[in-house]
Every structure is written in C-alpha cells, then in structure tokens.
Amino acid sequence: MQAGVMELCTREESAQAVADKFGVCRPTLYNWKNQLLGREAPASMKRTNPSSPSQERDELERQVDSLRREVKQLRLEQDLLNKANELLKKGLGVDLQLLSNREKTLLIDALREHYGLPELLAQLDLARSSYFYHRARAAVGDKYLEVRQTITDIFESNHRCYGYRRLQASLTRQDVTISEKVVQRLMKQESLVVPKPRKRRYASYLGEISPAPENLINRDFQAAVPNEKWLTDITEFQIPAGKVYLSPIIDCFDGMVVSWTIGTSPDAELVNTMLDAAIETVAETTDRPVVHSDRGGHYRWPGWLSRMSDANFTRSMSRKACSPDNAACEGFFGRLKNELFYPQDWKNATIEQFIEAVDLYIRWYNEKRIKISLGSLSPIEYRVSLGLAA
C-alpha cells in the first residue's frame, strides 16, 4: 500500500498506469492515498527538481509516518475514553487526568495488549511506580467486595435514602463492622448518592376563620412517652395524573406515623378521617395527647373541633406563616419527598398507583426505616425494644 501511494504521488505517468502496475483499480489506489495521507493531500507531487527524487520520497515517508502517529494517538485517546465508559461507568466526555490512580491503573491493564506501557502511562500522566503499586493492590483482591454488594443492596432496598451513618448502622445489624470513613469511600466509589432536599410549596392557611389556640409545643418536639405530643399537617404532591394530598399524625416520641389519609382533595374528610383513626389508637387508654398543627382551615372547622373536644385532646397551633413551629412534621414531609417522590418519574403512574406507593412508604417508614436517634431502630422496633408494643 505504502509503495503504491509513493508511486502515485511522485509519478511521471498516469494514475491508471500506476494502478495497473500494482494490480488494482484507480479508486483503490486513491483510497490508499486517503488512508495514509488524508483527503487533503494532493494525489500528485510533481518534482520541481528532477535531480532529487530521493528527497521527495523521504519527505513523503515523513508525512506518512507523522500521519500514522497522529492516527495512533487519536485511536489511543478514543480507546481510553471507551474503556473509562465501559469499566468505570464514566461519560465519554470525562477528563482522563481527573481519574484516580486506581482507575487509571484499571484502564492501563485493560489496554496493555494493544499499546505499550510507556505510552499509556504518558497519556494518563501516571507515574510508573504508582501504576505498579495499584496493580499490586488489585492483585491482592478487594477485601470489601462483599461489603460493597451489601451496601448497594441496603441502599437500593431503602429508597436510596440512607447516608453513610445509617448504612453503617445497617451493616452493624448484620454483624459487619467497618468505620464510617470506609462506608463513605465505598459509597463514593459505587456512586450511591442521597437526593438533596427541595422546598415545599403547598400552604393550607385560609385566614383567621376561628380563634387560634396557644402554641403549647413551642418548638419542643421531644416527648418522654408515646401519645404525649402529636403533630399534623397536609402536604401536596403534583404528578402528571393530578394532585394528591397526604395528611398524617406524627408522634414526637419516636417519629412514628400514628395515622394517615391520602386523597385527591385537601378537605375536611381527609383530616377528619385521619383524626378518627388516630383517636382509635388511644381509645382504650388514658393517653390524651396535645395535637399541634399549623393555622390551616382544616383544623378550625367544626368537624375537627368537635372530634378534638369529644376525645378530650388538647389543641395547639403554630404562629401564622411560621413553618419552623411545626418543623418535625415538615421534616417528615421532606424525607418522604426526597426519598420517594423526587427520585422517581411518575409520568406513567395513575392516582391510585401513586397513593399505593405513598402508603407503602409510610408503612416501611414505621416498620423498617432505621433512625440513628433511636439506636438504629425503626419506630416500631424501638417501641418493641422498650416493651411498648407487641
């Protein structure tokens, strides 16, 4: 091929004659020229000095060698990017220089059959000693291989919401003891990222339609026993199929959701049904909690007031437009949305499917979602450990 291209570019005769000489057709000869020299290079380089054909041949060989080096360099860069995408799950636009030395070592080992070690090290700007150090470590094996899989399983099965503290606590419950720093590092390597919080939008304030009771909670969300302080509010979800509203009651003792209702309208039935269910949980006891809410109209309508009075519950309300006065309940809404609502695409979900998903989340929240403040137990597990529930 190379001899044919040289003959074509330095010919004194026609291109067809050169093609006949090498036993190919003219298009093939020109394709050879394009592969070695590029389409921009002229197909004929007439000698201006007939006495120096060897100089022209040498110059042509230098051009061919230079183009070959450029092609090889581009192929090396592309192969490295492809391997980074395949092995490390990096995008094709990743900056190879920003990879860790361990990741660079993995790329080099994957391409050693096709490229020399010196050019791979130079391309990735990796010291030879660093390469052999990480290669030796890899040969020993990943001592956290099983832990990585366990961490990933725990993360995925808990709405992708567990940070390193709760992941470490979950591992401890499985008799796996590693430090928080190791868990953090493994989470980073496995790309386990907890969603960031977002702001809520729904507000239920309808004006001062009845006298507001005193704020008895006064931002003290600690309770010594269950059913001492309850918090309630309404939050809104907007999905393509429509709007959905959740009304829960949260126990300050351990954050357990005492009762909840989910519907498509933030009306009296939504909150009254929830309150009826909560009253049933203490009907046979002497517990009479303080029920704290914001100044939403739902908690100032006759149905709510009569139920509170009949159950002998004490009302408490936040100050106007002051969400921190009900921060513990707001916190529950934030966790629910960050762990369930925001990470998922609900465009194909029906209202009924979404309501079922929220209901299942709250049951998981009560029964399985661990809280570090409860000794890495869920609310129900915590009550069972104290002998407060069967």
C-alpha positions as CSV (number, residue, x, y, z in Angstrom):
1,M,0.0,0.0,0.0
2,Q,2.7,2.5,1.0
3,A,4.8,1.8,-2.1
4,G,1.7,2.3,-4.3
5,V,0.9,5.7,-2.6
6,M,4.5,6.8,-3.1
7,E,4.4,5.9,-6.7
8,L,1.1,7.7,-7.2
9,C,2.3,10.9,-5.5
10,T,5.7,11.0,-7.3
11,R,4.6,9.6,-10.7
12,E,5.7,10.7,-14.0
13,E,3.0,8.8,-15.7
14,S,-0.8,8.5,-15.3
15,A,-2.6,7.2,-12.2
16,Q,-4.1,4.4,-14.2
17,A,-0.6,3.2,-15.2
18,V,0.4,3.2,-11.5
19,A,-2.8,1.3,-10.6
20,D,-2.1,-1.3,-13.4
21,K,1.5,-1.7,-12.1
22,F,0.2,-2.7,-8.6
23,G,-2.7,-4.7,-9.9
24,V,-5.5,-2.6,-8.5
25,C,-8.1,-0.2,-9.9
26,R,-7.7,3.6,-9.7
27,P,-10.3,4.1,-6.9
28,T,-8.4,1.6,-4.7
29,L,-5.2,3.5,-5.3
30,Y,-6.8,6.8,-4.3
31,N,-8.4,5.1,-1.2
32,W,-4.9,4.0,-0.1
33,K,-3.7,7.6,-0.5
34,N,-6.6,8.9,1.6
35,Q,-6.0,6.4,4.4
36,L,-2.3,7.2,4.7
37,L,-2.2,10.9,3.8
38,G,-5.7,12.1,4.2
39,R,-8.1,13.5,1.6
40,E,-6.4,17.0,1.7
41,A,-3.0,15.7,0.5
42,P,-2.6,16.1,-3.3
43,A,-2.6,12.9,-5.4
44,S,0.4,14.1,-7.4
45,M,3.6,15.8,-6.3
46,K,5.4,16.8,-9.4
47,R,9.1,17.1,-8.9
48,T,10.3,20.7,-9.3
49,N,13.8,19.4,-9.2
50,P,14.1,16.3,-11.4
51,S,17.5,15.6,-10.0
52,S,16.3,14.9,-6.4
53,P,13.7,12.1,-6.4
54,S,15.1,10.6,-3.2
55,Q,14.4,13.8,-1.3
56,E,10.8,13.8,-2.4
57,R,10.4,10.2,-1.4
58,D,11.9,10.9,2.0
59,E,9.6,13.8,2.6
60,L,6.6,11.7,1.6
61,E,7.7,9.0,4.0
62,R,8.0,11.6,6.8
63,Q,4.5,12.8,6.1
64,V,3.1,9.3,6.2
65,D,4.9,8.5,9.5
66,S,3.6,11.7,11.0
67,L,0.0,10.9,10.0
68,R,0.4,7.4,11.3
69,R,1.5,8.7,14.7
70,E,-1.5,11.2,14.8
71,V,-3.9,8.4,13.9
72,K,-2.5,6.1,16.6
73,Q,-2.6,8.9,19.2
74,L,-6.3,9.6,18.4
75,R,-7.1,5.9,18.5
76,L,-5.4,5.6,21.9
77,E,-7.4,8.6,23.3
78,Q,-10.6,7.1,22.0
79,D,-9.9,3.6,23.3
80,L,-9.1,5.1,26.8
81,L,-12.4,7.0,26.8
82,N,-14.3,3.9,25.7
83,K,-12.7,1.8,28.4
84,A,-13.5,4.5,31.0
85,N,-17.1,4.4,30.0
86,E,-17.2,0.6,30.0
87,L,-15.2,-0.2,33.1
88,L,-15.7,2.9,35.3
89,K,-19.2,4.0,34.1
90,K,-17.8,7.4,33.2
91,G,-19.2,9.5,30.4
92,L,-17.3,9.8,27.1
93,G,-16.5,13.4,27.9
94,V,-14.7,12.6,31.1
95,D,-11.3,14.3,31.7
96,L,-8.9,11.3,32.0
97,Q,-6.5,13.3,34.0
98,L,-9.0,13.7,36.8
99,L,-9.4,9.9,37.3
100,S,-7.9,8.4,40.5
101,N,-4.6,6.5,40.1
102,R,-6.5,3.2,40.8
103,E,-8.9,4.0,38.0
104,K,-6.0,4.8,35.6
105,T,-4.4,1.5,36.5
106,L,-7.5,-0.3,35.6
107,L,-7.6,1.4,32.2
108,I,-3.9,0.6,31.5
109,D,-4.4,-3.1,32.3
110,A,-7.4,-3.2,30.0
111,L,-5.3,-1.8,27.1
112,R,-1.9,-3.4,27.6
113,E,-2.5,-5.9,24.8
114,H,-2.8,-3.1,22.3
115,Y,-0.5,-0.4,23.5
116,G,2.9,-0.2,25.1
117,L,3.1,0.7,28.8
118,P,5.2,3.9,28.4
119,E,2.7,5.5,26.0
120,L,-0.2,4.5,28.3
121,L,1.5,6.0,31.3
122,A,2.4,9.2,29.4
123,Q,-1.2,9.6,28.1
124,L,-2.7,9.2,31.6
125,D,0.1,11.2,33.3
126,L,0.6,8.3,35.8
127,A,4.0,7.5,37.4
128,R,5.3,4.1,36.7
129,S,5.8,3.4,40.5
130,S,2.1,4.4,41.1
131,Y,0.9,2.1,38.4
132,F,2.8,-1.0,39.9
133,Y,1.6,0.0,43.4
134,H,-2.0,0.0,42.5
135,R,-1.6,-3.1,40.3
136,A,-0.1,-5.0,43.3
137,R,-3.0,-3.9,45.5
138,A,-5.5,-5.1,42.9
139,A,-3.7,-8.4,42.7
140,V,-4.3,-9.0,46.4
141,G,-8.1,-8.6,45.8
142,D,-10.8,-6.2,47.0
143,K,-11.3,-7.1,50.7
144,Y,-14.5,-5.0,50.6
145,L,-16.0,-6.9,47.6
146,E,-18.9,-8.5,49.6
147,V,-19.4,-5.3,51.7
148,R,-19.8,-3.3,48.5
149,Q,-22.6,-5.5,47.4
150,T,-24.2,-5.5,50.8
151,I,-24.1,-1.7,51.0
152,T,-25.6,-1.4,47.5
153,D,-28.4,-3.8,48.4
154,I,-29.2,-1.9,51.6
155,F,-29.2,1.4,49.7
156,E,-31.4,0.2,46.9
157,S,-33.9,-1.5,49.1
158,N,-34.4,1.5,51.3
159,H,-35.5,4.1,48.7
160,R,-31.9,5.2,48.1
161,C,-32.1,7.4,51.1
162,Y,-29.6,6.0,53.6
163,G,-26.5,8.1,54.1
164,Y,-23.2,6.7,55.5
165,R,-24.4,6.7,59.1
166,R,-27.5,4.7,58.6
167,L,-25.7,2.4,56.1
168,Q,-23.0,1.7,58.8
169,A,-25.8,1.1,61.3
170,S,-27.5,-1.4,59.0
171,L,-24.2,-3.2,58.4
172,T,-23.7,-3.4,62.2
173,R,-27.1,-5.1,62.5
174,Q,-25.7,-7.7,60.1
175,D,-22.6,-8.2,62.2
176,V,-20.4,-6.3,59.7
177,T,-18.1,-3.8,61.4
178,I,-16.4,-1.1,59.3
179,S,-15.8,2.6,60.0
180,E,-17.9,5.5,58.8
181,K,-15.0,6.7,56.6
182,V,-14.8,3.3,54.8
183,V,-18.6,3.4,54.2
184,Q,-18.3,6.9,52.8
185,R,-15.5,5.9,50.5
186,L,-17.3,2.8,49.3
187,M,-20.5,4.9,48.7
188,K,-18.5,7.3,46.6
189,Q,-16.9,4.5,44.6
190,E,-20.2,2.8,44.0
191,S,-21.9,6.2,43.1
192,L,-24.5,5.9,45.9
193,V,-25.8,9.4,46.2
194,V,-28.6,10.5,48.5
195,P,-31.0,13.0,46.8
196,K,-30.8,16.6,48.0
197,P,-33.8,18.2,49.8
198,R,-36.2,20.6,47.9
199,K,-38.6,23.2,49.2
200,R,-42.3,22.5,49.8
201,R,-44.9,24.7,48.1
202,Y,-48.4,23.8,49.4
203,A,-50.0,26.0,52.1
204,S,-53.3,25.4,53.8
205,Y,-53.8,28.8,55.5
206,L,-57.3,30.2,54.8
207,G,-57.3,33.1,57.2
208,E,-58.4,33.5,60.8
209,I,-61.7,31.7,60.5
210,S,-61.9,30.8,64.2
211,P,-59.9,31.6,67.3
212,A,-56.4,30.0,67.3
213,P,-55.3,28.2,70.5
214,E,-52.0,28.8,72.2
215,N,-48.8,27.3,70.8
216,L,-48.2,24.8,73.6
217,I,-45.5,22.8,71.8
218,N,-43.4,26.0,71.3
219,R,-40.9,24.1,69.1
220,D,-40.2,21.5,71.8
221,F,-40.6,18.3,69.8
222,Q,-39.3,16.0,72.5
223,A,-41.7,13.6,74.3
224,A,-40.9,11.3,77.2
225,V,-43.7,8.8,76.3
226,P,-45.8,7.9,73.3
227,N,-49.0,9.8,72.7
228,E,-47.9,12.9,74.6
229,K,-47.3,15.2,71.6
230,W,-48.7,14.7,68.2
231,L,-48.0,16.8,65.1
232,T,-50.1,17.1,61.9
233,D,-50.2,19.0,58.6
234,I,-51.0,18.4,55.0
235,T,-48.6,18.2,52.1
236,E,-49.3,18.2,48.3
237,F,-47.9,16.1,45.5
238,Q,-48.2,17.1,41.9
239,I,-47.9,14.3,39.4
240,P,-49.0,14.3,35.7
241,A,-52.2,12.4,36.6
242,G,-53.2,15.1,39.1
243,K,-52.7,16.3,42.6
244,V,-52.6,14.1,45.7
245,Y,-52.7,15.2,49.4
246,L,-51.3,13.4,52.5
247,S,-52.5,14.1,56.0
248,P,-50.5,12.3,58.8
249,I,-50.2,12.5,62.5
250,I,-46.6,12.2,63.8
251,D,-45.8,11.2,67.4
252,C,-43.0,13.3,68.8
253,F,-41.8,10.3,71.0
254,D,-40.2,8.4,68.1
255,G,-41.4,10.0,64.9
256,M,-43.9,7.2,64.2
257,V,-46.8,8.0,61.9
258,V,-49.8,7.3,64.1
259,S,-52.4,7.5,61.3
260,W,-52.6,8.9,57.8
261,T,-55.0,9.5,55.0
262,I,-54.2,10.1,51.3
263,G,-56.7,11.7,48.9
264,T,-57.1,14.0,45.9
265,S,-58.7,16.9,47.8
266,P,-57.4,18.7,51.0
267,D,-60.9,18.8,52.5
268,A,-62.5,18.1,55.9
269,E,-62.9,14.4,55.1
270,L,-59.2,14.0,54.6
271,V,-58.2,15.4,58.1
272,N,-61.3,14.1,60.0
273,T,-60.8,10.5,58.8
274,M,-57.2,10.7,59.8
275,L,-58.1,12.1,63.3
276,D,-60.7,9.3,63.7
277,A,-58.1,6.7,63.1
278,A,-55.7,8.3,65.5
279,I,-58.4,8.5,68.2
280,E,-59.0,4.8,67.9
281,T,-55.3,4.0,68.7
282,V,-55.7,5.6,72.2
283,A,-59.4,4.9,72.8
284,E,-58.7,2.2,75.4
285,T,-56.0,4.2,77.2
286,T,-55.8,7.3,79.4
287,D,-53.5,9.0,76.9
288,R,-54.7,12.4,75.8
289,P,-52.1,14.0,73.6
290,V,-51.6,17.6,72.6
291,V,-52.3,17.8,68.9
292,H,-50.3,20.5,67.2
293,S,-50.9,21.9,63.7
294,D,-50.4,25.0,61.6
295,R,-53.2,27.5,61.2
296,G,-54.7,25.7,58.2
297,G,-58.5,26.0,57.8
298,H,-58.8,22.2,58.2
299,Y,-58.0,22.4,61.9
300,R,-60.5,25.2,62.5
301,W,-63.7,23.7,61.0
302,P,-66.5,22.4,63.2
303,G,-65.9,18.7,62.4
304,W,-62.3,18.8,63.6
305,L,-63.1,20.9,66.7
306,S,-65.9,18.6,67.8
307,R,-63.7,15.5,67.4
308,M,-60.9,17.1,69.4
309,S,-63.4,18.0,72.1
310,D,-65.1,14.6,72.3
311,A,-61.7,12.8,72.5
312,N,-60.5,15.3,75.2
313,F,-57.4,16.1,73.1
314,T,-55.6,19.5,73.6
315,R,-55.2,21.7,70.6
316,S,-52.0,23.7,69.8
317,M,-51.2,25.8,66.8
318,S,-48.2,27.4,65.2
319,R,-47.9,31.1,64.7
320,K,-49.1,32.5,61.4
321,A,-46.8,31.7,58.5
322,C,-44.2,30.2,60.7
323,S,-43.3,26.7,59.5
324,P,-40.5,26.1,62.0
325,D,-43.2,26.0,64.7
326,N,-44.1,22.6,63.1
327,A,-40.6,21.6,62.0
328,A,-40.8,18.0,63.0
329,C,-43.8,17.4,60.8
330,E,-42.2,19.4,58.0
331,G,-39.1,17.2,58.3
332,F,-41.2,14.1,57.8
333,F,-42.6,15.6,54.6
334,G,-39.1,16.5,53.4
335,R,-37.8,13.0,54.0
336,L,-40.8,11.4,52.2
337,K,-40.4,13.6,49.2
338,N,-36.6,13.3,48.9
339,E,-36.7,9.5,49.4
340,L,-39.8,8.6,47.4
341,F,-41.3,11.4,45.4
342,Y,-38.4,13.4,43.8
343,P,-36.1,10.5,42.7
344,Q,-38.8,8.7,40.6
345,D,-40.6,9.5,37.4
346,W,-44.3,9.4,37.9
347,K,-45.5,10.4,34.4
348,N,-47.0,6.9,33.8
349,A,-48.4,6.5,37.3
350,T,-52.1,6.7,37.9
351,I,-53.5,8.4,41.0
352,E,-54.3,5.0,42.5
353,Q,-50.8,3.7,41.9
354,F,-49.2,6.8,43.5
355,I,-51.4,6.6,46.6
356,E,-50.4,3.0,47.0
357,A,-46.7,3.9,46.7
358,V,-47.1,6.6,49.4
359,D,-49.0,4.2,51.7
360,L,-46.3,1.5,51.3
361,Y,-43.6,4.1,52.0
362,I,-45.2,5.1,55.3
363,R,-45.6,1.5,56.4
364,W,-41.9,1.0,55.6
365,Y,-41.1,4.2,57.4
366,N,-42.8,2.9,60.6
367,E,-41.6,-0.7,60.4
368,K,-38.2,-0.8,58.8
369,R,-36.6,2.7,58.2
370,I,-33.9,3.0,60.9
371,K,-33.2,6.2,62.8
372,I,-29.9,6.8,64.4
373,S,-31.5,8.7,67.3
374,L,-33.5,5.5,68.1
375,G,-30.4,3.4,68.4
376,S,-30.5,2.5,64.7
377,L,-34.0,1.0,65.0
378,S,-37.3,1.8,63.3
379,P,-40.1,3.4,65.3
380,I,-42.0,0.2,65.8
381,E,-38.7,-1.8,66.5
382,Y,-37.9,0.9,69.1
383,R,-41.3,0.5,70.9
384,V,-40.9,-3.2,70.9
385,S,-37.5,-2.9,72.4
386,L,-39.0,-0.8,75.2
387,G,-41.9,-3.2,75.7
388,L,-44.4,-0.6,74.5
389,A,-45.6,-2.7,71.6
390,A,-46.0,-6.3,70.8
